[in-house]
Amino acid sequence: MSKHHLKTQSAVAFDNSATTVAASQMRNALNKLSDSVEDPAQKRRFENEMDNFFSLFRRYLVDKAKGNALDWDRIQPPKAEQVIDYKDIDQDVGAEFLNKLAVLKLNGGLGTSMGCVGPKSVIEVRDGKSFLDLSVRQIEHLNRQYNVDVPFILMNSFNTDEDTQTIIKKYQGHKINIKTFNQSRFPRVFKDSNLPVPKSFDDRIDAWYPPGHGDLFESLHNSGVLDELIAEGKEIIFVSNVDNLGAVVDLSILKHMSTTGSEYIMELTDKTRADVKGGTLIDYDGQVRLLEIAQVPKEHTEEFKSIKKFKYFNTNNLWINLKAIKRVVENNELDSEIIPNEKSITIGKNDIPVLQLETAVGAAIRHFKGCMGVNVPRRRFLPVKTCSDLLLVKSDLYTLHAGRLEMDPSRFGGSPLIKLGGHYKKVSDFQKRIPHMPKILELDHLTITGNVMLGKGVTLKGTVICVCEEGKKIDIPNGSVLENVVITGSLSILEH
């Protein structure tokens, strides 16, 4: 036997024993955490969560030891039958399938990236209404219009649950059945020791994290909400991010899913240069899979981002069969790719690197039968992640009908590209500098950096670029029409 072969065997043996030791130490630490929970009901739920976390952690260790990456040479764009075009779906639909439907919004995120406190879903996006208000209004309208009872479900996190419960009280007495449940609360892990950050159940809040939306299946099952929905005769759940204002119930896709018997449909849309980091569907040895940028080897990043090879990206609008969810959870079939997300927490005066192990709900597609992607129009993907997005949805480009945003039919193409600089990162700063939404029906591209204030009734057309010098100010006066202009330096125009 060659020396090289002996060395390889001993390296594998070392990896296996290191993995076993790390797993054993984690199991002991999790048992100690469970011992710190006093309430019996809370303890049962917590132990269940820690079991789920432990299986995720153990898979992470094994993947790390094996180098369990996808083989890039086996990754191909999806085949024609794996992604169908929206216009090829039967558009002649009735509401006969609505009684089988439930709608779920992923509501675990905070509005911190936009400078807000509390759940992102309560940020005001249009006409005094929040993401949550618009979603509720859509489902209420649907139920009234078709005389059905589509339940509305929120998957909260420990960060958003308390505030959300307070807010949804205002919908009592409305024609809508709202259910909520919490996704898991998992412990962050010290990067160097592979041990959990929290020492007890009540430890500091930043010792814990909600483990991404891939946790949906187990949490929906463990909460009892999955069995409730099945008992109510529901068969299909439509899942989307709470901040995607384009994710409204679509009767064509609902009918297509019901008539084809597909267990999982992922809505994709054409990739543009703004979407290069979005996950995409691939064919891997004849199987449909989701490929996220975190899984791509560095040397292939540009190829992943290219619009030529991977034309679509995942909108995270998903249609999933409820009984199929029950099957894959109860048979322990889920082993979605793990995304290790590196963070840091402050302990004393030091920033300590930690890991949170996450999974994506879209990655579970390969565990379902008859799964497919549907390439949908761009209007079904209207996320609000930044104040640049907020400007778009608040503008005259859209009008609001029964909780749905509809683009002005006179618009000549897709949405304009809007880039607001650091002075507009927080919603409060955005509102201060742009208190009145400009008219942007004929806008192609807008870039604003620095301290720029927009007056009332401003119209922007073509390409408009405003770059204000540090420490200076640009005032765009009321009623200005800016078309294909670049404004730099500092400017204060007085009205006459």
C-alpha positions in Angstrom: 0.0 0.0 0.0 1.4 3.4 -1.0 2.4 6.0 1.6 -0.1 8.4 0.0 -2.9 5.9 0.5 -2.0 5.4 4.1 -1.9 9.1 4.6 -5.4 9.6 3.0 -6.8 6.8 5.2 -5.4 8.3 8.4 -6.7 11.8 7.4 -10.2 10.3 6.9 -9.9 8.5 10.2 -8.8 11.8 11.9 -11.7 13.6 10.3 -14.2 11.0 11.4 -12.9 11.0 15.0 -12.8 14.8 15.1 -16.4 14.9 13.8 -17.4 12.3 16.4 -15.8 14.3 19.3 -17.3 17.6 18.1 -20.7 16.0 17.8 -20.5 14.4 21.2 -19.4 17.7 22.8 -22.3 19.5 21.1 -24.8 16.9 22.3 -23.6 17.2 25.9 -23.8 21.0 25.7 -27.4 20.9 24.2 -28.4 18.5 27.0 -27.2 21.0 29.6 -29.2 23.7 27.8 -32.3 21.6 28.0 -31.8 21.1 31.7 -32.0 24.8 32.2 -35.7 24.9 31.0 -38.1 24.6 33.9 -41.6 24.7 32.3 -42.5 21.2 31.1 -44.3 22.2 27.9 -41.6 24.7 27.0 -39.0 22.0 27.7 -40.6 19.5 25.3 -40.6 22.1 22.5 -37.1 23.1 23.3 -35.8 19.5 23.3 -37.5 19.0 19.9 -35.7 22.1 18.5 -32.4 21.0 19.9 -32.8 17.6 18.3 -33.4 19.3 15.0 -30.4 21.6 15.5 -28.2 18.7 16.5 -29.0 16.8 13.3 -28.2 19.9 11.3 -25.0 20.4 13.2 -23.9 16.8 12.7 -24.6 17.0 8.9 -22.6 20.3 8.8 -19.6 18.4 10.4 -19.9 15.5 8.0 -20.2 17.8 5.0 -17.2 19.8 6.2 -15.1 16.6 6.7 -16.1 15.2 3.3 -15.9 18.4 1.4 -19.4 17.7 0.3 -19.6 20.4 -2.4 -21.6 19.9 -5.6 -19.5 18.8 -8.5 -19.5 21.9 -10.8 -19.1 19.8 -14.0 -22.4 18.0 -13.3 -24.3 21.2 -12.9 -26.4 22.1 -15.9 -29.1 24.6 -16.7 -32.6 23.1 -16.1 -34.2 21.0 -18.9 -37.2 22.3 -20.8 -39.6 20.0 -18.9 -38.1 21.2 -15.5 -39.1 24.8 -16.1 -42.2 25.8 -17.9 -43.3 29.2 -19.0 -46.1 31.0 -17.3 -47.9 31.8 -20.6 -48.0 28.0 -21.4 -50.1 27.4 -18.3 -53.9 27.3 -18.8 -55.1 30.8 -18.1 -58.8 30.0 -18.3 -59.3 29.5 -14.6 -62.1 29.5 -12.0 -62.0 29.6 -8.3 -62.8 25.9 -7.8 -59.4 25.2 -6.3 -59.3 28.0 -3.8 -60.9 25.9 -1.0 -57.8 23.7 -1.1 -55.4 26.7 -0.6 -53.7 28.3 2.5 -51.3 31.3 2.2 -48.2 31.6 4.3 -45.9 34.6 4.7 -42.3 34.2 6.0 -42.3 36.9 8.8 -39.2 36.1 10.8 -37.1 39.2 9.8 -36.6 42.5 11.5 -36.4 45.9 9.8 -32.9 46.6 11.1 -31.3 46.9 7.6 -33.7 49.8 6.9 -33.1 51.4 10.3 -36.4 50.2 11.8 -37.2 48.5 15.1 -39.5 45.5 15.2 -40.8 43.2 12.4 -40.1 44.3 8.9 -43.7 43.5 8.0 -44.9 46.6 9.9 -42.9 49.1 7.8 -45.3 51.4 6.0 -45.0 50.8 2.3 -48.0 52.4 0.7 -50.9 54.8 1.6 -50.3 54.3 5.3 -50.4 50.5 5.0 -47.7 48.0 6.0 -46.6 44.8 4.3 -48.9 43.0 6.7 -51.9 45.2 6.0 -51.5 44.7 2.3 -51.3 40.9 2.6 -54.3 40.8 4.9 -56.3 43.0 2.5 -55.5 40.7 -0.4 -56.7 37.6 1.3 -59.8 39.3 2.7 -60.7 40.5 -0.8 -60.1 37.0 -2.2 -62.4 35.4 0.4 -65.1 37.9 -0.2 -64.9 37.8 -4.0 -65.1 34.0 -4.2 -66.9 33.3 -1.0 -64.1 31.0 0.3 -62.1 30.7 3.5 -58.4 30.9 2.6 -56.5 30.9 5.9 -53.6 33.4 6.3 -50.6 32.1 8.2 -47.5 33.9 9.5 -44.3 32.1 10.3 -42.7 34.4 13.0 -39.4 34.2 14.8 -38.6 34.8 18.4 -37.6 38.3 17.2 -40.9 39.2 15.6 -43.6 37.1 17.4 -44.6 39.4 20.3 -44.9 42.5 18.2 -46.8 40.6 15.4 -49.3 39.2 18.0 -50.1 42.7 19.1 -50.5 44.0 15.6 -52.8 41.3 14.3 -55.4 42.0 17.1 -56.7 44.8 14.9 -57.9 42.2 12.3 -60.2 40.5 14.8 -63.7 40.6 13.3 -62.4 40.7 9.8 -63.3 38.0 7.3 -60.0 36.3 7.6 -58.6 33.3 9.6 -55.1 34.2 10.8 -52.9 31.5 12.2 -49.3 32.0 13.5 -46.5 29.8 14.6 -42.8 30.4 15.5 -39.9 29.0 13.6 -37.1 27.4 15.7 -34.7 29.2 18.0 -31.3 27.7 17.4 -28.0 28.4 19.3 -25.2 30.2 17.5 -21.9 28.3 17.6 -18.5 29.6 18.4 -16.4 29.3 15.2 -13.2 28.2 16.9 -14.6 25.6 19.4 -17.8 24.4 17.6 -19.7 24.8 21.0 -23.0 26.7 21.5 -22.8 30.3 22.5 -25.7 30.2 25.0 -25.1 28.6 28.4 -28.8 28.5 29.4 -32.2 28.8 27.9 -32.5 32.4 29.1 -29.1 33.5 27.8 -28.6 36.8 25.9 -30.7 37.2 22.8 -27.8 37.4 20.4 -26.7 33.9 21.5 -29.6 32.6 19.4 -30.8 32.9 15.8 -33.8 31.9 13.7 -32.4 29.4 11.2 -33.5 30.7 7.9 -36.7 29.8 6.0 -35.6 26.2 5.4 -36.9 25.6 8.9 -40.4 26.1 7.6 -41.2 22.4 7.2 -40.3 21.1 10.7 -41.7 24.2 12.4 -45.0 24.0 10.6 -45.2 20.3 11.5 -44.1 20.7 15.1 -46.5 23.6 15.8 -49.6 21.5 14.9 -50.6 24.0 12.2 -49.8 21.5 9.4 -52.2 18.9 10.8 -54.9 21.7 11.4 -54.7 22.7 7.8 -54.9 19.1 6.5 -57.9 18.5 8.8 -59.6 21.6 7.3 -59.3 20.1 3.8 -56.4 22.3 2.7 -54.0 20.7 0.2 -51.7 23.4 -1.1 -49.8 26.1 0.7 -48.5 29.2 -1.1 -45.4 30.5 0.6 -43.6 33.8 0.0 -41.5 36.4 1.7 -43.6 39.0 3.6 -41.6 41.8 1.8 -42.4 40.6 -1.7 -45.3 42.8 -2.8 -45.7 41.0 -6.1 -46.4 37.6 -4.4 -50.2 37.5 -4.7 -52.4 34.4 -5.1 -52.4 33.3 -8.8 -55.3 31.1 -9.8 -53.5 29.8 -12.9 -50.6 28.4 -11.0 -53.0 27.0 -8.3 -55.0 25.2 -11.0 -51.8 23.9 -12.8 -50.6 22.5 -9.5 -53.9 20.9 -8.7 -54.4 19.3 -12.1 -50.9 18.1 -12.7 -50.5 16.6 -9.1 -47.1 18.4 -8.7 -46.0 18.5 -5.1 -43.8 21.5 -5.4 -43.7 24.5 -7.8 -41.0 27.2 -7.5 -41.7 30.5 -9.2 -38.7 31.7 -11.2 -38.3 34.9 -13.2 -35.8 36.1 -15.8 -32.5 37.1 -14.3 -31.3 40.7 -14.9 -27.9 42.2 -13.9 -29.6 43.3 -10.6 -30.3 39.7 -9.6 -27.0 38.0 -10.1 -26.8 36.8 -6.5 -30.2 35.1 -6.5 -30.5 31.3 -6.2 -31.3 29.4 -9.4 -32.7 26.1 -10.4 -30.3 23.6 -11.9 -30.3 20.1 -13.3 -27.9 17.8 -11.3 -27.7 14.3 -12.7 -31.3 14.6 -14.0 -32.6 15.9 -10.7 -34.0 19.5 -10.1 -32.1 21.3 -7.4 -31.6 24.9 -6.1 -28.2 26.3 -6.4 -27.3 29.3 -4.1 -24.3 31.5 -4.5 -22.9 30.3 -1.2 -22.5 26.8 -2.7 -20.6 28.0 -5.7 -16.8 27.6 -5.7 -15.0 31.0 -6.0 -13.6 30.2 -9.4 -17.1 29.7 -10.8 -18.8 32.7 -9.3 -18.8 34.8 -12.5 -20.2 31.8 -14.4 -23.0 31.5 -11.8 -23.8 35.2 -12.1 -23.9 35.1 -15.9 -27.3 35.5 -17.6 -26.3 33.2 -20.4 -25.9 29.9 -18.5 -28.4 30.5 -15.7 -31.3 32.5 -17.1 -33.7 32.4 -14.1 -33.6 33.1 -10.4 -35.7 31.9 -7.5 -38.4 34.5 -6.3 -39.0 32.4 -3.2 -42.7 32.2 -4.2 -43.4 28.5 -3.6 -46.5 26.3 -4.0 -46.1 23.1 -1.9 -48.4 20.1 -1.2 -49.3 19.9 2.5 -49.5 16.1 2.7 -46.1 15.9 1.0 -44.6 18.2 3.6 -46.0 15.8 6.3 -44.4 12.9 4.5 -40.9 14.3 4.1 -40.8 15.6 7.7 -42.1 12.4 9.3 -39.8 10.2 7.2 -36.8 12.4 8.0 -36.2 12.9 4.3 -35.1 16.5 4.5 -31.3 17.1 4.1 -31.2 20.4 2.4 -27.8 22.0 1.7 -26.5 23.8 4.8 -25.5 27.5 4.5 -23.0 28.4 7.2 -23.6 32.1 7.8 -20.7 33.8 9.6 -21.5 36.6 12.1 -19.8 38.1 15.1 -21.1 39.0 18.6 -19.5 41.3 21.1 -18.4 39.7 24.3 -16.7 42.2 26.7 -14.7 44.4 24.4 -14.1 41.7 21.7 -15.9 40.8 18.5 -16.1 37.0 18.6 -16.7 35.1 15.3 -19.8 32.8 15.4 -21.6 30.6 12.9 -25.3 30.2 12.3 -26.3 27.1 10.3 -29.2 27.9 7.9 -31.1 26.1 5.2 -33.2 27.5 2.3 -36.8 26.5 1.9 -36.2 26.3 -1.9 -33.4 23.7 -1.5 -36.1 21.2 -0.3 -37.4 21.0 -3.9 -35.5 17.8 -4.6 -37.4 15.9 -1.9 -40.8 16.4 -3.6 -42.4 14.5 -6.5 -43.3 16.1 -9.9 -41.5 19.3 -8.8 -41.0 22.1 -11.4 -40.2 25.7 -11.9 -42.6 28.1 -13.5 -41.0 31.2 -15.2 -43.3 34.0 -14.2 -43.6 37.6 -15.2 -41.4 40.1 -13.3 -44.5 41.7 -11.7 -44.6 38.7 -9.3 -41.3 39.7 -7.8 -41.4 43.1 -6.2 -39.3 42.9 -3.0 -38.7 45.8 -0.7 -35.2 45.3 0.8 -34.0 48.9 0.8 -35.3 52.5 0.6 -34.5 52.4 -3.2 -37.2 49.7 -3.5 -39.5 51.7 -1.2 -39.3 54.7 -3.5 -40.3 52.5 -6.4 -43.4 51.1 -4.7 -44.5 54.4 -3.2 -44.3 56.2 -6.5 -46.9 57.0 -9.2 -45.6 53.9 -11.1 -48.0 51.8 -9.0 -51.5 52.0 -7.9 -53.1 50.0 -5.1 -56.2 47.8 -5.7 -57.5 45.5 -2.9 -54.0 45.2 -1.4 -52.3 44.5 -4.8 -49.8 46.9 -6.4 -50.4 47.3 -10.1 -48.0 49.0 -12.5 -49.4 51.9 -14.6 -50.3 50.4 -18.0 -48.8 53.4 -19.8 -45.3 52.4 -18.5 -43.1 51.5 -21.5 -41.1 48.7 -19.9 -40.0 47.2 -16.7 -39.2 49.1 -13.5 -36.5 51.8 -13.5 -33.2 51.1 -11.8 -33.0 53.2 -8.6 -29.8 53.5 -6.4 -30.0 55.7 -3.3 -26.8 56.2 -1.4 -26.0 55.9 2.4 -27.9 59.1 3.3 -31.1 57.1 2.5 -30.3 53.8 4.2 -32.8 54.4 7.1 -36.5 54.9 6.4 -36.5 58.0 8.7 -33.7 59.6 6.6 -35.4 58.6 3.4 -38.7 60.3 4.5 -36.8 63.4 5.6 -35.0 63.9 2.3 -37.8 62.6 0.0 -41.0 63.6 1.8 -43.0 63.7 -1.4 -42.6 60.9 -4.0 -41.4 62.1 -7.4 -43.2 61.2 -10.6 -41.1 58.5 -12.3 -43.3 57.1 -15.0 -40.7 57.9 -17.7 -37.6 57.2 -15.5 -35.0 54.7 -16.7 -32.3 55.2 -14.0 -31.9 57.2 -10.9 -28.8 57.5 -8.7 -28.7 59.9 -5.7 -25.7 60.1 -3.4 -25.1 62.6 -0.6 -27.4 65.1 1.1 -30.0 65.7 -1.7 -33.5 66.9 -0.8 -36.4 66.5 -3.3 -39.2 69.1 -3.3 -42.9 68.5 -4.0 -44.1 67.6 -7.5 -40.7 66.7 -8.9 -40.7 64.8 -12.2 -37.8 62.5 -13.1 -37.3 61.2 -16.7 -34.6 59.2 -18.5 -31.4 59.0 -16.6 -31.0 61.3 -13.6 -27.8 61.4 -11.5 -27.4 63.6 -8.4 -24.1 63.5 -6.6 -23.7 65.9 -3.7 -20.3 66.6 -2.2 -19.5 65.6 1.4 -20.7 68.3 3.8 -22.8 70.1 1.1 -26.4 70.0 0.1 -28.5 69.9 -3.1 -32.1 71.1 -3.0 -34.3 70.1 -5.9 -37.1 72.7 -5.8 -40.8 72.0 -6.0 -42.2 71.3 -9.5 -38.7 70.6 -11.1 -38.6 68.4 -14.2 -35.2 66.6 -14.4 -34.6 64.7 -17.7 -31.3 63.1 -18.6 -29.2 65.3 -16.3 -26.2 64.9 -14.0 -26.1 67.3 -11.0 -23.0 67.4 -8.9 -21.4 69.6 -6.3 -23.8 71.6 -4.2 -26.9 73.4 -5.3 -29.6 75.5 -3.7 -32.1 76.9 -6.2 -34.5 79.6 -4.9 -38.0 79.6 -6.2 -39.1 82.9 -7.8 
